[in-house]
Amino acid sequence: MDANAKKLQEMRVALTVKALKANNMEAVYLPTKTEVIPMVRSLMAKGSSCAVGGSTTLFECDIFSLLRNGDYKFYDRYEKGLTKEQIREIYLASFDVDTYLSSANAITEHGELYNVDNTGNRVSALSYGPRQVIVIAGANKIVPDLASAVVRVKEYAAPGNAIRLDRETFCLHHGRCLNPVCDSRSLMAVPAGSCQETLCSTTLILSRQREKGRIKVLIVGEPLGY
């Protein structure tokens, strides 16, 4: 990224960080992903419990090397050999951990976090339960507003995850949603039942928070995730 593009990005990040703070979320800008692990370590006490939502960003930042190092009680949904019932138990235990780590599908310049789930375990934990939530997201996920957040998921996040998970969705084969834009009648604007195999079952918008500082947003100055 050249100096001018970097400056523009940092201006957008600064605007977004200010809005997130106004919405009672802590927010910080980290220029590179190498700074993520030291920051996360500073926010988590040794011996505390933690869990994660499904996130490519967490893998790209090597968060799992930190969570699996023995310093924390980690409910690891990615542990090999888990049955469906064991994964469900981890999802349920995640609601009562000290720290829940995840990413976001989009972050608006108005200070909102936009997330779309299939199973719903991630959006449930983001909204309530864990004592602390750490959201890690690349600056590429910043959008002007909620309408742009919806379009971002339709045109990029959902198709990217469909390819990654090999899910038989419309967007897997077409590279975008059935309706890639927002209809004035509905933000989602997908005809009922038209996407038989979907990744987009549950949507959560986190705006102004009642509990100040529970959600901490780390915006990284590199493209991360979908």
C-alpha positions in Angstrom: 0.0 0.0 0.0 1.5 3.4 -1.0 1.7 6.3 1.5 -1.4 8.1 0.2 -3.6 5.0 0.3 -2.3 4.2 3.8 -3.2 7.8 4.9 -6.7 7.5 3.5 -7.1 4.1 5.3 -5.9 5.5 8.6 -8.4 8.4 8.3 -11.2 6.0 7.9 -10.0 3.9 10.8 -9.7 6.9 13.0 -13.3 7.9 12.2 -14.5 4.3 12.9 -12.6 4.0 16.2 -14.1 7.3 17.4 -17.6 6.0 16.6 -17.0 2.7 18.2 -15.9 4.4 21.4 -19.0 6.6 21.3 -21.0 3.4 21.2 -19.4 2.2 24.4 -16.9 -0.2 22.8 -13.2 0.0 23.3 -11.4 0.3 20.0 -7.7 0.5 18.9 -5.8 0.6 15.6 -3.0 -1.9 15.1 -0.9 -1.2 11.9 0.1 -4.8 11.4 -1.2 -8.2 12.4 2.1 -8.9 14.3 0.8 -6.6 17.0 -2.4 -8.5 17.6 -1.1 -11.3 19.8 0.7 -9.0 22.2 -2.5 -6.9 22.5 -4.7 -9.9 23.1 -2.3 -11.3 25.7 -2.5 -8.0 27.5 -6.3 -8.2 27.7 -6.5 -11.8 29.0 -5.4 -12.9 32.5 -3.5 -16.2 32.8 -5.8 -19.0 33.8 -8.9 -17.3 32.4 -11.3 -19.1 30.2 -11.8 -18.4 26.5 -13.5 -19.5 23.3 -13.7 -18.4 19.7 -16.2 -17.9 16.9 -15.5 -19.2 13.5 -13.0 -16.9 11.9 -10.4 -16.9 9.2 -9.0 -13.7 10.7 -8.1 -15.5 13.9 -6.1 -18.1 12.0 -4.4 -15.4 9.9 -3.3 -13.6 13.1 -2.1 -17.0 14.7 -4.4 -16.5 17.7 -4.6 -20.2 18.3 -0.9 -20.5 19.1 -1.6 -18.1 22.0 -4.8 -19.8 23.2 -3.4 -23.3 23.1 -0.1 -22.5 24.9 -1.5 -23.7 28.3 -1.9 -20.3 29.9 -5.7 -20.3 29.4 -8.7 -22.7 29.7 -9.5 -22.8 26.0 -12.7 -24.3 24.8 -11.3 -25.3 21.4 -14.0 -25.9 18.8 -11.3 -26.9 16.3 -9.8 -29.7 18.3 -9.5 -32.8 16.2 -12.0 -35.7 16.6 -14.8 -33.8 18.3 -18.3 -35.2 17.8 -21.2 -32.9 16.9 -22.4 -33.2 20.5 -19.0 -32.2 21.9 -18.9 -29.2 19.6 -22.4 -28.2 20.8 -21.2 -28.5 24.4 -18.3 -26.2 23.6 -20.7 -23.7 22.0 -22.8 -23.7 25.2 -19.8 -23.4 27.4 -18.6 -20.4 25.3 -21.5 -18.3 26.7 -19.9 -18.3 30.1 -16.2 -17.7 29.3 -14.1 -14.8 30.5 -13.1 -13.9 26.9 -14.7 -14.6 23.6 -12.7 -13.9 20.4 -14.1 -13.4 17.0 -14.0 -11.2 13.9 -16.8 -9.2 12.2 -18.2 -9.4 8.7 -18.3 -5.6 8.6 -17.7 -2.5 10.7 -19.4 0.7 9.8 -18.0 4.2 10.1 -21.0 4.8 12.5 -19.5 2.4 15.0 -21.6 -0.7 14.4 -20.5 -4.3 14.1 -22.4 -6.4 11.5 -22.3 -10.1 11.7 -24.2 -12.9 9.8 -24.2 -16.5 11.0 -25.4 -19.9 9.9 -25.5 -21.8 13.2 -25.9 -18.7 15.3 -23.4 -19.6 18.1 -21.1 -16.7 17.3 -23.7 -14.0 17.2 -25.3 -15.3 20.4 -22.0 -15.1 22.3 -21.2 -11.7 20.8 -24.4 -10.3 22.1 -24.5 -11.8 25.6 -22.7 -14.1 27.9 -18.9 -13.8 27.8 -17.5 -11.2 30.2 -15.3 -9.8 27.5 -15.5 -9.9 23.7 -12.4 -9.2 21.6 -13.2 -8.5 17.9 -10.3 -8.6 15.5 -10.8 -7.3 12.0 -8.8 -6.0 9.1 -9.4 -2.4 7.9 -10.7 -4.0 4.7 -14.0 -4.7 6.6 -14.8 -1.0 7.3 -17.8 0.2 5.3 -19.7 3.5 5.3 -23.0 2.2 6.7 -25.2 -0.8 7.3 -26.5 -1.0 3.7 -22.9 -1.2 2.6 -22.3 -3.9 5.3 -25.2 -6.0 3.9 -23.8 -5.7 0.3 -20.3 -6.6 1.6 -21.6 -9.9 3.0 -23.6 -10.6 -0.2 -20.8 -9.9 -2.6 -17.7 -11.0 -0.6 -18.0 -12.5 2.8 -20.7 -15.1 2.2 -19.3 -16.3 -1.2 -15.8 -16.5 0.3 -17.0 -18.5 3.2 -19.2 -20.7 1.0 -16.1 -21.6 -1.0 -14.0 -22.2 2.1 -16.6 -24.5 3.6 -17.8 -26.0 0.3 -21.4 -25.2 1.0 -24.0 -25.7 -1.8 -25.2 -22.1 -1.8 -26.2 -19.9 -4.7 -23.2 -17.7 -4.0 -20.8 -20.7 -4.2 -21.6 -21.1 -7.9 -22.3 -17.4 -8.8 -19.8 -15.5 -6.7 -22.6 -13.3 -5.2 -26.0 -13.5 -3.5 -29.3 -14.0 -5.3 -29.8 -10.3 -4.8 -26.4 -8.5 -4.5 -27.9 -5.1 -3.6 -30.2 -3.8 -0.9 -33.9 -3.5 -1.7 -35.7 -0.5 -0.2 -38.3 -2.9 1.3 -35.8 -5.1 3.1 -32.1 -5.0 3.9 -31.7 -8.7 3.2 -34.0 -8.6 0.2 -33.8 -12.3 -0.6 -37.1 -14.0 -1.5 -38.3 -16.4 1.2 -37.0 -19.9 0.7 -35.1 -19.0 -2.5 -31.6 -19.9 -1.1 -32.2 -23.5 0.1 -28.7 -24.1 1.4 -27.7 -20.8 3.1 -24.9 -19.5 5.3 -26.9 -16.4 6.2 -29.5 -17.6 8.8 -29.0 -15.1 11.6 -27.9 -11.4 11.5 -26.7 -9.4 14.4 -26.0 -5.6 14.6 -24.1 -4.4 17.6 -24.5 -0.7 18.1 -24.4 1.3 21.3 -23.6 -1.1 24.2 -25.2 -1.0 27.6 -22.1 -2.5 29.2 -19.2 -0.1 28.5 -16.0 -1.7 27.4 -17.2 -5.3 27.3 -16.6 -5.4 23.5 -13.1 -4.5 22.4 -12.4 -4.0 18.7 -8.9 -4.4 17.3 -8.7 -2.9 13.8 -5.7 -4.1 11.9 -4.2 -2.1 9.1 -3.9 -5.2 6.8 -6.6 -7.0 4.8 -7.8 -10.0 6.9 -10.6 -12.6 6.5 -13.6 -12.4 4.2 
